[in-house]
Amino acid sequence: MDAPLSLAQLRSRWNEVLDDLESHDRIAWIAYFDARLADFDGVRLSLDFSDARKLSGGHEYSPTREKLQNSLITSIKSVLDLEVKIEEI
């Protein structure tokens, strides 16, 4: 059995995930491209959007991200072969 990816390893491949996401769901890419990977325990991936909120000028994308979460999960599975749960902090 392979050891789970560390947060650092996941971060190093995050652009691959985003590229895959953009190729099949541009709206989901827009909703997630500015996420900071805050924590990963092997199953739960915590995404931090606090920087994006500071600059959003009144746009709040949380409800949109919830609807598009499956697209991100699919890209993570496709690129990294990981089953994850997404948590926004």
C-alpha positions as CSV (number, residue, x, y, z in Angstrom):
1,M,0.0,0.0,0.0
2,D,1.4,3.4,-1.0
3,A,1.8,6.1,1.7
4,P,-0.7,8.9,1.4
5,L,0.5,12.2,-0.2
6,S,1.7,14.8,2.2
7,L,0.4,18.4,2.0
8,A,3.7,19.5,0.5
9,Q,3.5,16.8,-2.2
10,L,-0.1,17.7,-2.9
11,R,0.8,21.4,-3.2
12,S,3.6,20.5,-5.7
13,R,1.1,18.9,-8.0
14,W,-1.8,21.3,-7.4
15,N,-1.3,23.1,-10.8
16,E,-1.8,19.8,-12.6
17,V,-5.1,19.4,-10.8
18,L,-6.1,22.9,-11.8
19,D,-5.1,22.4,-15.4
20,D,-7.2,19.3,-15.5
21,L,-10.1,21.1,-13.9
22,E,-9.9,24.0,-16.3
23,S,-9.9,21.5,-19.3
24,H,-13.3,20.1,-18.4
25,D,-15.0,22.8,-16.2
26,R,-13.8,26.4,-16.6
27,I,-16.4,27.7,-14.2
28,A,-15.1,25.4,-11.4
29,W,-11.6,26.4,-12.2
30,I,-12.5,30.1,-11.7
31,A,-14.1,29.2,-8.4
32,Y,-11.1,27.2,-7.1
33,F,-8.0,28.5,-8.7
34,D,-7.2,30.9,-5.9
35,A,-7.6,28.4,-3.1
36,R,-4.7,27.9,-0.7
37,L,-4.2,24.3,0.4
38,A,-4.3,24.6,4.2
39,D,-4.3,21.0,5.4
40,F,-4.5,17.5,4.2
41,D,-4.9,14.4,6.4
42,G,-4.9,11.8,3.6
43,V,-8.7,12.1,3.1
44,R,-9.9,15.6,4.0
45,L,-8.4,18.5,2.0
46,S,-8.9,21.9,3.7
47,L,-9.0,24.8,1.3
48,D,-8.5,28.4,2.5
49,F,-10.0,31.3,0.6
50,S,-9.3,34.0,3.1
51,D,-6.9,35.9,0.7
52,A,-9.4,35.7,-2.1
53,R,-12.2,37.1,0.2
54,K,-10.0,40.1,1.0
55,L,-9.8,41.0,-2.7
56,S,-13.2,39.8,-3.9
57,G,-14.9,43.2,-3.8
58,G,-18.1,41.8,-2.5
59,H,-18.2,38.6,-4.5
60,E,-18.7,35.5,-2.4
61,Y,-18.2,32.3,-4.2
62,S,-18.8,29.8,-1.4
63,P,-22.2,28.7,-2.6
64,T,-20.9,28.3,-6.2
65,R,-17.9,26.3,-5.0
66,E,-20.2,23.9,-3.1
67,K,-22.1,23.2,-6.3
68,L,-18.9,22.7,-8.3
69,Q,-17.1,20.6,-5.7
70,N,-17.6,17.3,-7.6
71,S,-15.6,18.7,-10.6
72,L,-12.7,19.5,-8.3
73,I,-12.9,16.0,-6.7
74,T,-13.0,14.4,-10.1
75,S,-9.8,16.3,-11.2
76,I,-8.0,15.3,-8.0
77,K,-9.0,11.7,-8.6
78,S,-7.9,11.9,-12.2
79,V,-4.5,13.5,-11.6
80,L,-3.5,12.2,-8.2
81,D,-5.6,9.0,-7.9
82,L,-6.9,10.3,-4.6
83,E,-10.4,10.1,-3.1
84,V,-10.8,13.3,-1.0
85,K,-13.4,15.3,0.8
86,I,-13.2,19.0,0.4
87,E,-13.6,21.3,3.4
88,E,-13.6,25.1,3.0
89,I,-12.1,27.0,5.9
